Amino acid sequence: MDKLGLVVLAAILIEAVVEWVKELVRSDVRWPKLVALGISIPILYLLDLDIFSLVGVERKVPFLGTFLLGIAASRGAGYAHDFLDRLGAWKLGK
């Protein structure tokens, strides 16, 4: 993966984390979102899925990629679908 691709990946992940933090700070997090987060991270961990290994980047902190992917996935199917579309297009070099 090229450096520009890693920057795009970082931007996508950072956006997901920032949105979660904004909701936490505003106390705007509803229980379904917390349940989604609580379910997504363990499932991704058990399936040994993390965003960094999916794009071929060596993991320095094994759980971090799973945690970040869990945050992105817990944001909902629409967000996850857009995320995977961006990731797929970028892996194909579009």
N, CA, C and O atoms as a GROMACS GRO file, in nm:
protein
  376
    1MET      N    1   0.084  -0.117   0.000
    1MET     CA    2   0.000   0.000   0.000
    1MET      C    3   0.088   0.123   0.000
    1MET      O    4   0.187   0.130   0.073
    2ASP      N    5   0.052   0.220  -0.081
    2ASP     CA    6   0.133   0.340  -0.091
    2ASP      C    7   0.101   0.437   0.024
    2ASP      O    8   0.002   0.420   0.095
    3LYS      N    9   0.186   0.536   0.041
    3LYS     CA   10   0.171   0.631   0.152
    3LYS      C   11   0.042   0.712   0.139
    3LYS      O   12  -0.024   0.738   0.239
    4LEU      N   13   0.007   0.751   0.016
    4LEU     CA   14  -0.116   0.827  -0.003
    4LEU      C   15  -0.238   0.745   0.039
    4LEU      O   16  -0.331   0.798   0.099
    5GLY      N   17  -0.237   0.618   0.007
    5GLY     CA   18  -0.346   0.530   0.048
    5GLY      C   19  -0.357   0.520   0.199
    5GLY      O   20  -0.468   0.515   0.253
    6LEU      N   21  -0.243   0.516   0.267
    6LEU     CA   22  -0.244   0.511   0.413
    6LEU      C   23  -0.301   0.640   0.473
    6LEU      O   24  -0.368   0.637   0.576
    7VAL      N   25  -0.273   0.751   0.408
    7VAL     CA   26  -0.328   0.879   0.454
    7VAL      C   27  -0.480   0.877   0.442
    7VAL      O   28  -0.551   0.923   0.532
    8VAL      N   29  -0.531   0.825   0.330
    8VAL     CA   30  -0.676   0.816   0.310
    8VAL      C   31  -0.738   0.723   0.414
    8VAL      O   32  -0.841   0.756   0.472
    9LEU      N   33  -0.676   0.610   0.436
    9LEU     CA   34  -0.725   0.516   0.538
    9LEU      C   35  -0.727   0.582   0.675
    9LEU      O   36  -0.825   0.570   0.748
   10ALA      N   37  -0.621   0.651   0.710
   10ALA     CA   38  -0.615   0.720   0.839
   10ALA      C   39  -0.726   0.824   0.850
   10ALA      O   40  -0.788   0.836   0.955
   11ALA      N   41  -0.750   0.898   0.743
   11ALA     CA   42  -0.855   1.000   0.746
   11ALA      C   43  -0.992   0.938   0.768
   11ALA      O   44  -1.073   0.992   0.844
   12ILE      N   45  -1.020   0.826   0.704
   12ILE     CA   46  -1.149   0.759   0.720
   12ILE      C   47  -1.165   0.710   0.863
   12ILE      O   48  -1.271   0.728   0.924
   13LEU      N   49  -1.062   0.648   0.917
   13LEU     CA   50  -1.068   0.597   1.054
   13LEU      C   51  -1.079   0.709   1.156
   13LEU      O   52  -1.154   0.699   1.252
   14ILE      N   53  -1.004   0.816   1.134
   14ILE     CA   54  -1.008   0.929   1.227
   14ILE      C   55  -1.146   0.993   1.227
   14ILE      O   56  -1.196   1.032   1.333
   15GLU      N   57  -1.208   1.002   1.111
   15GLU     CA   58  -1.344   1.058   1.104
   15GLU      C   59  -1.442   0.976   1.186
   15GLU      O   60  -1.525   1.032   1.257
   16ALA      N   61  -1.432   0.845   1.178
   16ALA     CA   62  -1.521   0.758   1.255
   16ALA      C   63  -1.499   0.776   1.405
   16ALA      O   64  -1.595   0.784   1.481
   17VAL      N   65  -1.373   0.784   1.447
   17VAL     CA   66  -1.342   0.800   1.589
   17VAL      C   67  -1.388   0.938   1.638
   17VAL      O   68  -1.444   0.949   1.747
   18VAL      N   69  -1.365   1.042   1.559
   18VAL     CA   70  -1.406   1.177   1.599
   18VAL      C   71  -1.558   1.184   1.615
   18VAL      O   72  -1.607   1.247   1.709
   19GLU      N   73  -1.633   1.122   1.526
   19GLU     CA   74  -1.778   1.122   1.538
   19GLU      C   75  -1.822   1.053   1.667
   19GLU      O   76  -1.915   1.099   1.734
   20TRP      N   77  -1.756   0.942   1.702
   20TRP     CA   78  -1.789   0.874   1.828
   20TRP      C   79  -1.757   0.963   1.947
   20TRP      O   80  -1.837   0.973   2.040
   21VAL      N   81  -1.642   1.027   1.946
   21VAL     CA   82  -1.602   1.114   2.057
   21VAL      C   83  -1.699   1.231   2.070
   21VAL      O   84  -1.736   1.269   2.181
   22LYS      N   85  -1.740   1.290   1.957
   22LYS     CA   86  -1.836   1.400   1.963
   22LYS      C   87  -1.966   1.356   2.029
   22LYS      O   88  -2.023   1.430   2.109
   23GLU      N   89  -2.012   1.238   1.995
   23GLU     CA   90  -2.135   1.188   2.056
   23GLU      C   91  -2.116   1.162   2.205
   23GLU      O   92  -2.207   1.188   2.284
   24LEU      N   93  -2.001   1.111   2.243
   24LEU     CA   94  -1.974   1.086   2.385
   24LEU      C   95  -1.969   1.216   2.464
   24LEU      O   96  -2.025   1.225   2.574
   25VAL      N   97  -1.903   1.316   2.409
   25VAL     CA   98  -1.889   1.444   2.477
   25VAL      C   99  -2.025   1.512   2.493
   25VAL      O  100  -2.054   1.571   2.596
   26ARG      N  101  -2.108   1.503   2.390
   26ARG     CA  102  -2.242   1.564   2.396
   26ARG      C  103  -2.340   1.477   2.474
   26ARG      O  104  -2.455   1.515   2.492
   27SER      N  105  -2.296   1.364   2.520
   27SER     CA  106  -2.383   1.266   2.586
   27SER      C  107  -2.500   1.230   2.496
   27SER      O  108  -2.613   1.212   2.541
   28ASP      N  109  -2.471   1.219   2.367
   28ASP     CA  110  -2.573   1.194   2.266
   28ASP      C  111  -2.573   1.048   2.221
   28ASP      O  112  -2.643   1.011   2.126
   29VAL      N  113  -2.494   0.965   2.288
   29VAL     CA  114  -2.486   0.825   2.248
   29VAL      C  115  -2.608   0.751   2.300
   29VAL      O  116  -2.638   0.755   2.420
   30ARG      N  117  -2.676   0.686   2.212
   30ARG     CA  118  -2.794   0.608   2.250
   30ARG      C  119  -2.752   0.462   2.271
   30ARG      O  120  -2.650   0.419   2.218
   31TRP      N  121  -2.829   0.389   2.348
   31TRP     CA  122  -2.791   0.252   2.382
   31TRP      C  123  -2.774   0.163   2.261
   31TRP      O  124  -2.686   0.076   2.265
   32PRO      N  125  -2.852   0.177   2.152
   32PRO     CA  126  -2.826   0.088   2.037
   32PRO      C  127  -2.686   0.106   1.977
   32PRO      O  128  -2.625   0.010   1.930
   33LYS      N  129  -2.635   0.229   1.981
   33LYS     CA  130  -2.500   0.252   1.929
   33LYS      C  131  -2.395   0.185   2.018
   33LYS      O  132  -2.297   0.129   1.969
   34LEU      N  133  -2.417   0.192   2.148
   34LEU     CA  134  -2.324   0.126   2.240
   34LEU      C  135  -2.329  -0.026   2.226
   34LEU      O  136  -2.226  -0.094   2.232
   35VAL      N  137  -2.450  -0.078   2.206
   35VAL     CA  138  -2.464  -0.222   2.184
   35VAL      C  139  -2.394  -0.262   2.055
   35VAL      O  140  -2.324  -0.364   2.051
   36ALA      N  141  -2.411  -0.182   1.949
   36ALA     CA  142  -2.345  -0.212   1.822
   36ALA      C  143  -2.193  -0.213   1.838
   36ALA      O  144  -2.126  -0.300   1.783
   37LEU      N  145  -2.141  -0.117   1.913
   37LEU     CA  146  -1.996  -0.114   1.937
   37LEU      C  147  -1.954  -0.234   2.020
   37LEU      O  148  -1.852  -0.298   1.992
   38GLY      N  149  -2.032  -0.266   2.123
   38GLY     CA  150  -2.000  -0.379   2.209
   38GLY      C  151  -2.007  -0.514   2.139
   38GLY      O  152  -1.942  -0.609   2.182
   39ILE      N  153  -2.084  -0.521   2.034
   39ILE     CA  154  -2.094  -0.646   1.957
   39ILE      C  155  -1.989  -0.651   1.846
   39ILE      O  156  -1.929  -0.755   1.822
   40SER      N  157  -1.968  -0.538   1.779
   40SER     CA  158  -1.880  -0.539   1.661
   40SER      C  159  -1.735  -0.571   1.696
   40SER      O  160  -1.671  -0.650   1.627
   41ILE      N  161  -1.683  -0.512   1.801
   41ILE     CA  162  -1.541  -0.534   1.834
   41ILE      C  163  -1.513  -0.679   1.870
   41ILE      O  164  -1.419  -0.736   1.816
   42PRO      N  165  -1.590  -0.743   1.959
   42PRO     CA  166  -1.562  -0.885   1.989
   42PRO      C  167  -1.577  -0.976   1.866
   42PRO      O  168  -1.498  -1.068   1.848
   43ILE      N  169  -1.677  -0.950   1.783
   43ILE     CA  170  -1.695  -1.033   1.663
   43ILE      C  171  -1.575  -1.019   1.570
   43ILE      O  172  -1.522  -1.118   1.520
   44LEU      N  173  -1.532  -0.895   1.546
   44LEU     CA  174  -1.415  -0.873   1.460
   44LEU      C  175  -1.290  -0.936   1.520
   44LEU      O  176  -1.207  -0.990   1.448
   45TYR      N  177  -1.278  -0.929   1.652
   45TYR     CA  178  -1.163  -0.990   1.719
   45TYR      C  179  -1.164  -1.141   1.703
   45TYR      O  180  -1.062  -1.202   1.672
   46LEU      N  181  -1.280  -1.202   1.724
   46LEU     CA  182  -1.291  -1.348   1.710
   46LEU      C  183  -1.266  -1.394   1.566
   46LEU      O  184  -1.214  -1.503   1.543
   47LEU      N  185  -1.302  -1.309   1.470
   47LEU     CA  186  -1.278  -1.342   1.329
   47LEU      C  187  -1.138  -1.302   1.284
   47LEU      O  188  -1.101  -1.322   1.169
   48ASP      N  189  -1.060  -1.245   1.376
   48ASP     CA  190  -0.925  -1.198   1.348
   48ASP      C  191  -0.923  -1.100   1.230
   48ASP      O  192  -0.840  -1.110   1.140
   49LEU      N  193  -1.017  -1.006   1.234
   49LEU     CA  194  -1.025  -0.904   1.129
   49LEU      C  195  -0.979  -0.770   1.185
   49LEU      O  196  -1.024  -0.726   1.290
   50ASP      N  197  -0.888  -0.708   1.113
   50ASP     CA  198  -0.853  -0.571   1.147
   50ASP      C  199  -0.823  -0.498   1.018
   50ASP      O  200  -0.782  -0.557   0.918
   51ILE      N  201  -0.843  -0.370   1.022
   51ILE     CA  202  -0.834  -0.288   0.901
   51ILE      C  203  -0.693  -0.289   0.843
   51ILE      O  204  -0.677  -0.285   0.721
   52PHE      N  205  -0.592  -0.294   0.927
   52PHE     CA  206  -0.456  -0.287   0.876
   52PHE      C  207  -0.416  -0.415   0.801
   52PHE      O  208  -0.352  -0.407   0.696
   53SER      N  209  -0.453  -0.530   0.854
   53SER     CA  210  -0.419  -0.653   0.782
   53SER      C  211  -0.500  -0.667   0.653
   53SER      O  212  -0.454  -0.728   0.557
   54LEU      N  213  -0.622  -0.610   0.650
   54LEU     CA  214  -0.703  -0.615   0.528
   54LEU      C  215  -0.640  -0.539   0.413
   54LEU      O  216  -0.659  -0.575   0.297
   55VAL      N  217  -0.564  -0.435   0.445
   55VAL     CA  218  -0.501  -0.357   0.339
   55VAL      C  219  -0.352  -0.388   0.325
   55VAL      O  220  -0.282  -0.323   0.248
   56GLY      N  221  -0.305  -0.488   0.398
   56GLY     CA  222  -0.168  -0.533   0.382
   56GLY      C  223  -0.064  -0.452   0.456
   56GLY      O  224   0.051  -0.448   0.415
   57VAL      N  225  -0.102  -0.388   0.565
   57VAL     CA  226  -0.008  -0.310   0.645
   57VAL      C  227   0.028  -0.392   0.768
   57VAL      O  228  -0.059  -0.448   0.835
   58GLU      N  229   0.157  -0.398   0.798
   58GLU     CA  230   0.203  -0.473   0.915
   58GLU      C  231   0.148  -0.411   1.043
   58GLU      O  232   0.152  -0.289   1.060
   59ARG      N  233   0.097  -0.495   1.131
   59ARG     CA  234   0.039  -0.448   1.257
   59ARG      C  235   0.147  -0.430   1.361
   59ARG      O  236   0.226  -0.521   1.387
   60LYS      N  237   0.150  -0.312   1.421
   60LYS     CA  238   0.242  -0.289   1.533
   60LYS      C  239   0.170  -0.311   1.666
   60LYS      O  240   0.229  -0.358   1.762
   61VAL      N  241   0.042  -0.276   1.669
   61VAL     CA  242  -0.042  -0.298   1.786
   61VAL      C  243  -0.158  -0.384   1.737
   61VAL      O  244  -0.252  -0.332   1.675
   62PRO      N  245  -0.154  -0.514   1.764
   62PRO     CA  246  -0.251  -0.606   1.704
   62PRO      C  247  -0.397  -0.570   1.723
   62PRO      O  248  -0.476  -0.585   1.630
   63PHE      N  249  -0.436  -0.524   1.840
   63PHE     CA  250  -0.578  -0.500   1.866
   63PHE      C  251  -0.627  -0.367   1.808
   63PHE      O  252  -0.747  -0.349   1.791
   64LEU      N  253  -0.538  -0.274   1.779
   64LEU     CA  254  -0.578  -0.141   1.735
   64LEU      C  255  -0.659  -0.145   1.605
   64LEU      O  256  -0.762  -0.077   1.594
   65GLY      N  257  -0.616  -0.222   1.508
   65GLY     CA  258  -0.688  -0.232   1.382
   65GLY      C  259  -0.827  -0.291   1.399
   65GLY      O  260  -0.921  -0.249   1.332
   66THR      N  261  -0.841  -0.387   1.489
   66THR     CA  262  -0.972  -0.446   1.518
   66THR      C  263  -1.061  -0.344   1.587
   66THR      O  264  -1.179  -0.332   1.553
   67PHE      N  265  -1.006  -0.271   1.682
   67PHE     CA  266  -1.082  -0.170   1.755
   67PHE      C  267  -1.131  -0.060   1.660
   67PHE      O  268  -1.248  -0.022   1.665
   68LEU      N  269  -1.043  -0.009   1.575
   68LEU     CA  270  -1.081   0.096   1.481
   68LEU      C  271  -1.183   0.047   1.380
   68LEU      O  272  -1.277   0.119   1.346
   69LEU      N  273  -1.165  -0.074   1.331
   69LEU     CA  274  -1.263  -0.131   1.239
   69LEU      C  275  -1.397  -0.152   1.310
   69LEU      O  276  -1.502  -0.134   1.250
   70GLY      N  277  -1.393  -0.189   1.437
   70GLY     CA  278  -1.516  -0.204   1.515
   70GLY      C  279  -1.591  -0.073   1.530
   70GLY      O  280  -1.713  -0.071   1.523
   71ILE      N  281  -1.518   0.036   1.550
   71ILE     CA  282  -1.582   0.168   1.558
   71ILE      C  283  -1.648   0.202   1.425
   71ILE      O  284  -1.763   0.246   1.421
   72ALA      N  285  -1.576   0.180   1.316
   72ALA     CA  286  -1.632   0.209   1.184
   72ALA      C  287  -1.754   0.122   1.156
   72ALA      O  288  -1.855   0.171   1.107
   73ALA      N  289  -1.745  -0.006   1.188
   73ALA     CA  290  -1.855  -0.099   1.161
   73ALA      C  291  -1.975  -0.069   1.249
   73ALA      O  292  -2.089  -0.084   1.205
   74SER      N  293  -1.953  -0.025   1.373
   74SER     CA  294  -2.064   0.000   1.464
   74SER      C  295  -2.142   0.125   1.427
   74SER      O  296  -2.253   0.145   1.476
   75ARG      N  297  -2.086   0.208   1.341
   75ARG     CA  298  -2.156   0.330   1.300
   75ARG      C  299  -2.273   0.300   1.210
   75ARG      O  300  -2.357   0.386   1.185
   76GLY      N  301  -2.280   0.178   1.161
   76GLY     CA  302  -2.397   0.140   1.082
   76GLY      C  303  -2.361   0.084   0.947
   76GLY      O  304  -2.249   0.100   0.898
   77ALA      N  305  -2.458   0.017   0.887
   77ALA     CA  306  -2.436  -0.048   0.759
   77ALA      C  307  -2.404   0.052   0.649
   77ALA      O  308  -2.319   0.025   0.564
   78GLY      N  309  -2.470   0.166   0.650
   78GLY     CA  310  -2.443   0.267   0.547
   78GLY      C  311  -2.301   0.318   0.554
   78GLY      O  312  -2.234   0.328   0.451
   79TYR      N  313  -2.256   0.348   0.675
   79TYR     CA  314  -2.119   0.396   0.693
   79TYR      C  315  -2.019   0.287   0.656
   79TYR      O  316  -1.920   0.314   0.588
   80ALA      N  317  -2.045   0.165   0.700
   80ALA     CA  318  -1.955   0.054   0.670
   80ALA      C  319  -1.950   0.027   0.520
   80ALA      O  320  -1.844   0.000   0.466
   81HIS      N  321  -2.065   0.036   0.454
   81HIS     CA  322  -2.069   0.014   0.309
   81HIS      C  323  -1.988   0.121   0.236
   81HIS      O  324  -1.910   0.089   0.147
   82ASP      N  325  -2.006   0.246   0.273
   82ASP     CA  326  -1.928   0.354   0.213
   82ASP      C  327  -1.779   0.336   0.241
   82ASP      O  328  -1.695   0.357   0.153
   83PHE      N  329  -1.749   0.296   0.363
   83PHE     CA  330  -1.610   0.273   0.404
   83PHE      C  331  -1.547   0.164   0.318
   83PHE      O  332  -1.435   0.181   0.268
   84LEU      N  333  -1.618   0.053   0.300
   84LEU     CA  334  -1.564  -0.058   0.220
   84LEU      C  335  -1.557  -0.023   0.072
   84LEU      O  336  -1.465  -0.067   0.002
   85ASP      N  337  -1.652   0.056   0.024
   85ASP     CA  338  -1.645   0.103  -0.115
   85ASP      C  339  -1.520   0.187  -0.137
   85ASP      O  340  -1.448   0.169  -0.235
   86ARG      N  341  -1.495   0.281  -0.044
   86ARG     CA  342  -1.375   0.365  -0.055
   86ARG      C  343  -1.249   0.279  -0.049
   86ARG      O  344  -1.155   0.299  -0.126
   87LEU      N  345  -1.250   0.185   0.043
   87LEU     CA  346  -1.134   0.098   0.060
   87LEU      C  347  -1.110   0.013  -0.065
   87LEU      O  348  -0.997   0.002  -0.112
   88GLY      N  349  -1.216  -0.046  -0.120
   88GLY     CA  350  -1.204  -0.128  -0.240
   88GLY      C  351  -1.158  -0.049  -0.360
   88GLY      O  352  -1.072  -0.095  -0.435
   89ALA      N  353  -1.213   0.070  -0.379
   89ALA     CA  354  -1.175   0.154  -0.493
   89ALA      C  355  -1.029   0.195  -0.482
   89ALA      O  356  -0.958   0.202  -0.582
   90TRP      N  357  -0.987   0.222  -0.362
   90TRP     CA  358  -0.852   0.268  -0.340
   90TRP      C  359  -0.752   0.156  -0.353
   90TRP      O  360  -0.639   0.178  -0.397
   91LYS      N  361  -0.792   0.034  -0.316
   91LYS     CA  362  -0.703  -0.081  -0.336
   91LYS      C  363  -0.686  -0.112  -0.484
   91LYS      O  364  -0.582  -0.163  -0.526
   92LEU      N  365  -0.790  -0.082  -0.564
   92LEU     CA  366  -0.783  -0.104  -0.708
   92LEU      C  367  -0.712   0.010  -0.779
   92LEU      O  368  -0.688   0.003  -0.900
   93GLY      N  369  -0.679   0.114  -0.706
   93GLY     CA  370  -0.606   0.225  -0.764
   93GLY      C  371  -0.692   0.327  -0.832
   93GLY      O  372  -0.644   0.400  -0.919
   94LYS      N  373  -0.819   0.334  -0.798
   94LYS     CA  374  -0.909   0.433  -0.860
   94LYS      C  375  -0.904   0.563  -0.785
   94LYS      O  376  -0.973   0.658  -0.822
   0.00000   0.00000   0.00000
